[in-house]
Amino acid sequence: MAFHASLPGCIPLVLLHSTYPWELDTPGHFIFLLCNHQKDTPGHFIFLLCNHQNQWENCKCAKCEANTFDGERCLYGALTDEIRNLLKNYNVISSRTIRRDLYEEFLRRLLDSSLYSDAVFSVHGEEFHTHRCLLSARCLFFAQMFKTKWHDKAVVELNHSQMSPGVFKSILQYLYTGHMEVAMDLVSDCLKLAKQCQLTGLISELEDRMKKAQSWESSKLGVKVTTLVLEPVKGSDDVQRDLAQLAHWALPEELTSWIVGELPFEPETMPLTYPDVCFIVDDHRFMCHKAFFCGRSDYFKALLENHFGENENSGNIPVVYLHEVSIDVFLRILTYIYSDSADLNPEIVSDVLVAADMYLLPGLKRLCGTSLMEYVDSSNVANMIRTSRLFNLSRLESHCAEFIANNLPEVIHQEEFRQLVVEDASNVKEREETDTIDIVDEIRYYISSFVLTYSEMEEANEKLKLIDNLLEELDIEG
């Protein structure tokens, strides 16, 4: 894991490699805290960065991976309850961060490995194994060259004097991940290649960062920037948007919104997407790519690499029938696999959740869990908790417990909730005096947390009495 530290209004200048699961974007003086205080746990970083309340605004962007030992240590190591609550309230550990990191890691692995590669570039003898579908979706120059000059080439030789392996690798890194790390002495060559590839966004970003780097060097005597690091602008989804085109192009003609050659500004022919697998769902053919399906799902990896379920070929492309999923659900899975997003609504989200669990797509499961949070109400909260436990959606379960704590008078008399309490109590085998009931513990926690005033304390005590009365009525010790 690398620490990315950047100074206000300037490019990231320092890459501190460490085992700590932190990524920082803080004012410069915090760099020295990280450099000079190498402690043994991430909790100490909480102490260093957050021991003064007025410094919290400078540290809000710090984030840590959830559901890990180190992540929990970060919360445990917070200096005060107020800081710990700030961490929780700011969603420092967020499901979106985890989902995004999984997607970025997939793209990095796709770039670094030669798995399912169908285009090889040789740059002064150094080979790069790439994927035509991804490069075509991300860059019109590559799309045109694959259709014309490079169409039949097994290996594309690039031996121009101004082309170096480092420059080409940096451009590939940008196309695959949206990130770029390039040595300063290669930036000018990167700009030339970006212009040839017609990457206007990259050109403007490189030029802007170069100016900032030069300005920084001129204002700080003895400082020299050696590496230029480009990160996607916060909120930018350029990579996801471009790769979502692959999901759109994979649709059979009868399901696509394109009317080829008739609508203005649309191409007269469908673009070449170089599919290498065909999925048939309800007699509809989806022309897809193993690199994406196998890279994102162990289910599809086993299915395709071991040829389970393949029973015919369309040309040289294997055909796989998927009988256990509806067309509407598969459309969401297709979009998620390519772009890490999905259009979920109350009518479809439960079916997508079941399919995501079956196809081993944990990121899509979490996306479904986040969507389900929006639909929690007093009438379904008990069933939502059962769903969260069945599919291991801890955030959804915590959200439901907090909802019950906030709406206890409405929920406590409902039969579904009472049955849930009974079930949790019966799950504790040979109960001892210290054993507690899961759902009751969680509700009590949210009732008691963040109590600051006397009136809030009185309200919390009234809710705790409701729970005690319920347990007494059900003849349960808890």
VMD Tcl script that draws the C-alpha trace (Angstrom):
set ca {
  {0.00 0.00 0.00}
  {1.31 3.43 -0.82}
  {0.72 6.69 0.96}
  {-0.20 9.44 -1.49}
  {0.53 12.82 0.07}
  {-0.12 16.02 -1.84}
  {0.37 19.68 -1.10}
  {-2.45 22.20 -1.55}
  {-2.83 23.20 -5.19}
  {0.07 21.04 -6.29}
  {0.74 17.59 -7.68}
  {1.35 14.58 -5.44}
  {5.08 14.65 -4.67}
  {5.72 11.88 -2.19}
  {5.12 8.16 -2.43}
  {5.75 6.48 0.93}
  {5.50 2.72 0.58}
  {4.22 1.03 3.70}
  {2.14 -1.87 4.87}
  {-0.37 0.47 6.44}
  {-3.76 0.56 4.69}
  {-3.98 4.34 4.49}
  {-4.20 6.76 1.58}
  {-3.73 10.38 2.51}
  {-4.39 13.66 0.79}
  {-3.47 16.13 3.49}
  {-1.55 19.40 3.93}
  {2.20 19.07 3.61}
  {3.17 19.14 7.29}
  {1.42 15.81 7.83}
  {3.99 14.22 5.52}
  {6.59 14.75 8.22}
  {4.37 13.12 10.82}
  {4.19 10.04 8.61}
  {7.91 10.09 7.81}
  {9.18 10.64 11.33}
  {6.79 8.54 13.38}
  {6.83 4.95 12.15}
  {4.53 3.17 14.59}
  {3.30 -0.37 14.60}
  {-0.42 0.08 14.00}
  {-2.71 2.34 11.97}
  {-4.24 3.45 15.25}
  {-1.15 5.55 15.91}
  {-1.79 7.40 12.67}
  {-5.24 8.27 14.00}
  {-3.49 9.66 17.09}
  {-0.97 11.64 15.03}
  {-3.49 13.09 12.62}
  {-6.53 13.53 14.80}
  {-5.34 14.29 18.33}
  {-6.38 17.91 17.87}
  {-10.03 18.49 17.07}
  {-9.28 21.53 14.90}
  {-7.08 19.39 12.64}
  {-9.91 17.01 11.78}
  {-10.98 18.99 8.71}
  {-7.48 18.42 7.30}
  {-7.75 14.66 7.80}
  {-11.25 13.83 6.67}
  {-10.03 12.29 3.43}
  {-8.01 9.62 5.25}
  {-9.64 6.27 4.71}
  {-9.09 2.70 5.75}
  {-10.23 -0.65 4.40}
  {-13.28 -2.04 6.17}
  {-13.83 -5.50 7.60}
  {-10.13 -6.02 8.31}
  {-8.11 -6.27 11.50}
  {-6.25 -3.07 10.64}
  {-9.48 -1.27 9.86}
  {-10.91 -2.08 13.26}
  {-7.62 -1.08 14.88}
  {-8.00 2.36 13.33}
  {-11.27 2.83 15.19}
  {-9.90 1.21 18.33}
  {-6.84 3.47 18.26}
  {-8.81 6.72 18.05}
  {-7.79 8.96 20.93}
  {-11.30 9.93 22.09}
  {-14.88 8.81 21.62}
  {-15.55 12.07 19.77}
  {-12.87 11.28 17.20}
  {-14.11 7.71 16.88}
  {-17.65 8.94 16.27}
  {-16.36 11.44 13.70}
  {-14.65 8.60 11.85}
  {-17.87 6.60 11.82}
  {-20.10 9.53 10.88}
  {-17.83 10.63 8.06}
  {-18.04 7.16 6.49}
  {-14.26 6.86 6.44}
  {-14.74 3.15 5.92}
  {-17.29 3.05 3.11}
  {-18.76 0.30 0.96}
  {-18.23 2.52 -2.10}
  {-14.50 2.74 -1.32}
  {-14.25 -1.04 -1.04}
  {-16.20 -1.52 -4.27}
  {-14.07 1.00 -6.13}
  {-10.85 -0.54 -4.82}
  {-11.96 -3.99 -6.02}
  {-12.64 -2.60 -9.48}
  {-9.34 -0.72 -9.64}
  {-7.47 -3.80 -8.46}
  {-9.14 -5.85 -11.20}
  {-8.03 -3.32 -13.84}
  {-4.48 -3.31 -12.47}
  {-4.35 -7.11 -12.60}
  {-5.72 -7.06 -16.13}
  {-2.91 -4.73 -17.17}
  {-0.16 -6.65 -15.38}
  {-1.17 -10.13 -16.56}
  {-1.28 -11.63 -20.03}
  {-4.49 -13.55 -19.29}
  {-6.91 -13.48 -22.27}
  {-4.65 -11.00 -24.05}
  {-5.32 -10.72 -27.80}
  {-2.89 -7.92 -28.74}
  {0.86 -7.86 -28.11}
  {2.99 -4.73 -28.50}
  {6.76 -4.99 -28.73}
  {8.48 -1.72 -27.79}
  {12.19 -2.00 -28.53}
  {12.02 -5.67 -27.60}
  {9.91 -5.34 -24.43}
  {6.50 -6.98 -24.85}
  {3.17 -5.71 -23.49}
  {0.15 -8.02 -23.54}
  {-3.07 -6.05 -23.92}
  {-6.76 -6.41 -24.70}
  {-8.20 -4.99 -27.91}
  {-11.68 -4.52 -26.45}
  {-10.49 -2.31 -23.61}
  {-8.07 -0.22 -25.67}
  {-10.73 0.28 -28.36}
  {-13.28 1.44 -25.80}
  {-10.83 3.84 -24.14}
  {-9.12 5.31 -27.22}
  {-10.43 5.96 -30.74}
  {-6.88 5.90 -32.13}
  {-6.36 2.31 -30.95}
  {-9.85 1.36 -32.20}
  {-9.03 2.63 -35.70}
  {-5.58 1.05 -35.79}
  {-6.93 -2.35 -34.70}
  {-9.46 -2.16 -37.54}
  {-6.88 -1.18 -40.15}
  {-3.10 -1.23 -39.89}
  {-2.86 -3.64 -36.91}
  {-5.80 -5.84 -37.93}
  {-3.93 -9.04 -38.78}
  {-0.78 -8.50 -36.72}
  {0.00 -10.99 -33.98}
  {2.67 -8.64 -32.62}
  {2.73 -4.86 -33.21}
  {6.31 -3.57 -33.40}
  {6.88 -0.04 -32.03}
  {10.51 0.92 -32.51}
  {10.38 4.69 -33.00}
  {13.32 6.52 -31.43}
  {11.02 8.66 -29.27}
  {9.04 5.62 -28.09}
  {10.38 3.94 -24.97}
  {8.93 1.05 -22.96}
  {8.47 3.40 -19.99}
  {6.41 5.87 -22.02}
  {4.21 3.17 -23.56}
  {3.71 1.51 -20.16}
  {2.58 4.84 -18.65}
  {0.06 5.37 -21.45}
  {-1.28 1.82 -20.98}
  {-1.55 2.42 -17.25}
  {-3.67 5.51 -17.92}
  {-5.91 3.71 -20.42}
  {-6.49 0.72 -18.16}
  {-6.85 2.41 -14.78}
  {-7.15 6.18 -15.23}
  {-3.96 6.56 -13.12}
  {-0.46 7.36 -14.30}
  {2.99 7.41 -12.70}
  {5.72 8.64 -15.03}
  {9.30 9.84 -14.51}
  {9.68 13.56 -15.14}
  {12.24 12.98 -17.90}
  {9.63 10.94 -19.82}
  {6.75 13.42 -19.52}
  {7.51 15.23 -22.79}
  {7.54 11.92 -24.70}
  {4.30 10.93 -22.96}
  {2.75 14.18 -24.19}
  {3.81 13.43 -27.76}
  {2.33 9.92 -27.61}
  {-0.86 11.22 -25.97}
  {-1.26 13.72 -28.82}
  {-0.76 10.98 -31.42}
  {-3.35 8.84 -29.62}
  {-5.71 11.85 -29.43}
  {-6.07 11.59 -25.66}
  {-7.16 15.19 -25.10}
  {-8.01 14.72 -21.42}
  {-4.61 13.26 -20.64}
  {-2.84 16.00 -22.61}
  {-4.47 18.82 -20.64}
  {-3.91 17.05 -17.34}
  {-0.22 16.41 -18.06}
  {0.35 20.00 -19.14}
  {-1.42 21.33 -16.05}
  {0.55 19.10 -13.69}
  {3.82 19.98 -15.42}
  {3.20 23.68 -14.84}
  {2.42 23.06 -11.17}
  {5.53 20.92 -10.75}
  {7.74 23.58 -12.32}
  {6.12 26.28 -10.17}
  {6.70 24.18 -7.06}
  {10.36 23.58 -7.93}
  {10.98 27.29 -8.57}
  {9.46 28.26 -5.21}
  {11.38 25.66 -3.17}
  {15.14 25.78 -3.53}
  {16.73 22.35 -3.55}
  {13.44 20.53 -4.24}
  {13.23 18.45 -7.39}
  {10.17 16.55 -8.56}
  {11.24 13.19 -9.98}
  {7.90 11.49 -10.59}
  {4.62 12.84 -11.89}
  {1.55 11.11 -10.47}
  {-1.85 11.59 -12.09}
  {-4.94 10.52 -10.19}
  {-8.54 10.67 -11.46}
  {-10.39 13.81 -10.44}
  {-12.68 13.14 -7.49}
  {-16.08 12.09 -8.81}
  {-14.68 11.31 -12.26}
  {-15.86 8.02 -13.75}
  {-14.21 8.24 -17.16}
  {-12.88 4.68 -17.10}
  {-16.21 3.23 -15.97}
  {-18.10 5.25 -18.55}
  {-15.83 4.14 -21.39}
  {-15.91 0.49 -20.37}
  {-19.68 0.63 -19.98}
  {-19.70 0.91 -23.78}
  {-18.48 -2.70 -23.91}
  {-21.58 -3.77 -21.98}
  {-23.74 -1.80 -24.40}
  {-22.01 -3.26 -27.45}
  {-22.43 -6.78 -26.01}
  {-26.23 -6.46 -26.17}
  {-28.07 -8.39 -28.88}
  {-29.58 -6.18 -31.56}
  {-33.13 -6.73 -30.33}
  {-32.24 -5.30 -26.89}
  {-30.11 -2.33 -27.88}
  {-31.43 1.20 -28.20}
  {-29.29 1.82 -31.25}
  {-30.97 1.93 -34.65}
  {-27.88 1.50 -36.79}
  {-27.46 4.08 -39.55}
  {-30.75 5.90 -38.94}
  {-30.23 8.08 -35.87}
  {-28.00 11.16 -36.22}
  {-24.47 11.02 -34.78}
  {-24.49 7.22 -34.55}
  {-21.99 5.08 -36.49}
  {-23.21 3.31 -39.60}
  {-21.80 0.03 -38.33}
  {-21.36 -1.40 -34.88}
  {-17.78 -0.99 -33.60}
  {-15.47 -3.99 -33.45}
  {-15.41 -5.29 -29.88}
  {-13.45 -8.57 -30.32}
  {-15.66 -10.84 -28.16}
  {-14.36 -14.27 -27.16}
  {-17.39 -15.77 -25.39}
  {-21.13 -15.78 -26.08}
  {-23.71 -16.04 -23.28}
  {-27.26 -17.04 -24.20}
  {-29.98 -15.92 -21.81}
  {-33.62 -16.51 -22.76}
  {-32.56 -17.03 -26.40}
  {-30.73 -13.68 -26.49}
  {-27.02 -13.75 -27.45}
  {-24.58 -11.54 -25.55}
  {-21.12 -11.23 -27.12}
  {-18.77 -10.72 -24.18}
  {-15.15 -10.94 -23.06}
  {-13.53 -13.56 -20.86}
  {-11.05 -11.02 -19.49}
  {-13.88 -9.19 -17.73}
  {-16.11 -12.09 -16.71}
  {-13.26 -14.31 -15.49}
  {-11.38 -11.43 -13.93}
  {-14.35 -10.29 -11.87}
  {-16.04 -13.58 -10.98}
  {-14.54 -16.87 -9.82}
  {-17.80 -18.53 -10.90}
  {-17.36 -17.49 -14.53}
  {-13.64 -18.24 -14.31}
  {-14.38 -21.86 -13.36}
  {-17.22 -22.03 -15.87}
  {-15.14 -20.83 -18.81}
  {-11.67 -22.13 -18.01}
  {-12.97 -25.63 -17.29}
  {-15.53 -25.44 -20.12}
  {-18.45 -26.37 -17.85}
  {-21.70 -25.50 -19.59}
  {-20.17 -24.92 -23.03}
  {-22.07 -27.03 -25.51}
  {-21.58 -25.36 -28.87}
  {-19.44 -22.86 -30.72}
  {-20.27 -19.84 -32.82}
  {-17.29 -19.71 -35.17}
  {-14.32 -19.82 -32.81}
  {-16.30 -18.37 -29.90}
  {-17.60 -20.72 -27.15}
  {-21.29 -20.47 -26.34}
  {-22.58 -20.76 -22.78}
  {-26.25 -21.08 -21.83}
  {-27.30 -19.42 -18.55}
  {-30.63 -20.92 -17.52}
  {-30.82 -19.75 -13.91}
  {-31.03 -16.00 -14.51}
  {-33.61 -13.73 -16.13}
  {-32.77 -11.28 -18.88}
  {-33.42 -8.25 -16.63}
  {-31.08 -9.56 -13.95}
  {-28.35 -10.49 -16.43}
  {-28.43 -6.98 -17.89}
  {-27.53 -5.63 -14.43}
  {-24.78 -8.21 -14.01}
  {-23.39 -7.38 -17.45}
  {-23.28 -3.66 -16.67}
  {-21.69 -4.25 -13.28}
  {-18.95 -6.52 -14.60}
  {-17.83 -3.95 -17.16}
  {-18.46 -0.65 -15.37}
  {-18.78 -1.47 -11.64}
  {-22.29 0.00 -11.51}
  {-25.85 -1.22 -11.89}
  {-29.31 0.31 -12.15}
  {-31.17 -1.15 -9.18}
  {-34.78 -0.57 -8.15}
  {-37.06 -2.15 -5.53}
  {-38.55 -4.58 -8.06}
  {-35.23 -6.05 -9.24}
  {-32.68 -5.58 -6.44}
  {-33.53 -8.78 -4.52}
  {-33.22 -10.93 -7.64}
  {-29.91 -9.27 -8.51}
  {-28.66 -9.94 -4.98}
  {-29.42 -13.66 -5.32}
  {-27.66 -13.78 -8.70}
  {-24.66 -11.82 -7.40}
  {-24.28 -14.34 -4.58}
  {-24.54 -17.27 -7.02}
  {-22.05 -15.76 -9.48}
  {-19.59 -14.81 -6.70}
  {-19.71 -11.05 -7.21}
  {-19.17 -9.60 -3.71}
  {-18.99 -6.01 -4.96}
  {-22.41 -6.31 -6.60}
  {-23.78 -7.84 -3.39}
  {-22.59 -4.81 -1.44}
  {-24.09 -2.54 -4.09}
  {-27.42 -4.36 -3.63}
  {-27.09 -4.02 0.14}
  {-26.55 -0.27 -0.20}
  {-29.60 -0.05 -2.44}
  {-31.74 -2.05 0.01}
  {-30.91 0.44 2.77}
  {-33.01 3.02 0.93}
  {-36.08 0.81 1.16}
  {-35.96 -0.14 4.87}
  {-39.14 0.73 6.75}
  {-40.98 -0.44 9.84}
  {-42.89 -3.14 7.97}
  {-39.88 -4.90 6.42}
  {-36.96 -4.20 8.74}
  {-37.01 -7.65 10.37}
  {-36.94 -9.41 7.00}
  {-34.19 -7.05 5.87}
  {-32.07 -8.20 8.81}
  {-32.63 -11.84 7.80}
  {-31.59 -10.95 4.24}
  {-28.47 -9.15 5.45}
  {-27.41 -12.18 7.47}
  {-28.18 -14.66 4.71}
  {-25.96 -12.76 2.25}
  {-23.41 -11.49 4.79}
  {-24.23 -7.79 4.32}
  {-22.99 -6.38 7.61}
  {-23.65 -2.74 6.69}
  {-27.27 -3.47 5.86}
  {-27.69 -5.30 9.17}
  {-26.18 -2.39 11.11}
  {-28.39 0.05 9.23}
  {-31.47 -1.99 10.13}
  {-30.47 -2.18 13.80}
  {-29.99 1.59 13.87}
  {-33.36 2.06 12.15}
  {-35.05 -0.08 14.82}
  {-33.31 1.89 17.59}
  {-34.59 5.14 16.11}
  {-38.13 3.81 15.53}
  {-38.46 1.35 18.41}
  {-42.03 2.23 19.49}
  {-43.28 1.44 15.96}
  {-41.30 -1.77 15.50}
  {-41.31 -3.45 18.90}
  {-44.91 -4.68 18.77}
  {-44.64 -6.19 15.28}
  {-44.80 -9.96 15.17}
  {-41.91 -10.26 12.67}
  {-39.58 -8.39 14.98}
  {-40.64 -10.36 18.04}
  {-40.03 -13.58 16.14}
  {-36.57 -12.35 15.18}
  {-35.70 -11.76 18.84}
  {-36.90 -15.27 19.69}
  {-34.80 -16.75 16.87}
  {-31.67 -14.93 18.01}
  {-32.22 -16.05 21.57}
  {-32.67 -19.68 20.51}
  {-29.44 -19.54 18.50}
  {-27.42 -19.17 21.70}
  {-26.81 -22.74 22.81}
  {-26.56 -23.53 26.52}
  {-26.80 -19.86 27.37}
  {-24.72 -18.55 30.25}
  {-25.48 -15.48 32.30}
  {-23.05 -13.42 30.22}
  {-24.50 -14.52 26.85}
  {-26.49 -11.90 25.00}
  {-28.86 -11.72 22.04}
  {-27.37 -10.31 18.83}
  {-30.22 -8.11 17.65}
  {-30.92 -6.82 21.17}
  {-27.25 -5.97 21.68}
  {-27.10 -4.01 18.43}
  {-30.27 -2.06 19.17}
  {-29.07 -1.22 22.69}
  {-25.78 0.00 21.24}
  {-27.47 2.43 18.84}
  {-29.87 3.62 21.54}
  {-27.00 4.42 23.92}
  {-24.57 5.90 21.38}
  {-24.34 9.63 20.73}
  {-26.41 10.53 23.81}
  {-25.30 14.06 24.72}
  {-28.14 15.83 26.53}
  {-30.33 15.00 29.51}
  {-33.47 14.79 27.33}
  {-31.70 12.36 25.00}
  {-30.69 10.28 28.02}
  {-34.30 10.13 29.20}
  {-35.47 9.07 25.74}
  {-32.79 6.39 25.59}
  {-33.79 5.02 28.99}
  {-37.43 4.80 27.87}
  {-36.41 2.79 24.81}
  {-34.20 0.49 26.90}
  {-37.20 -0.14 29.19}
  {-39.27 -1.14 26.14}
  {-36.66 -3.74 25.26}
  {-36.52 -5.06 28.83}
  {-40.32 -5.33 28.90}
  {-40.32 -7.22 25.58}
  {-37.74 -9.73 26.84}
  {-39.72 -10.21 30.05}
  {-42.91 -10.75 28.05}
  {-41.15 -13.32 25.85}
  {-39.60 -14.95 28.93}
  {-36.09 -14.41 27.61}
  {-33.09 -13.36 29.65}
  {-31.00 -10.80 27.79}
}
mol new
graphics top color blue
foreach p $ca { graphics top sphere $p radius 0.5 }
foreach p [lrange $ca 0 end-1] q [lrange $ca 1 end] { graphics top cylinder $p $q radius 0.2 }
display resetview
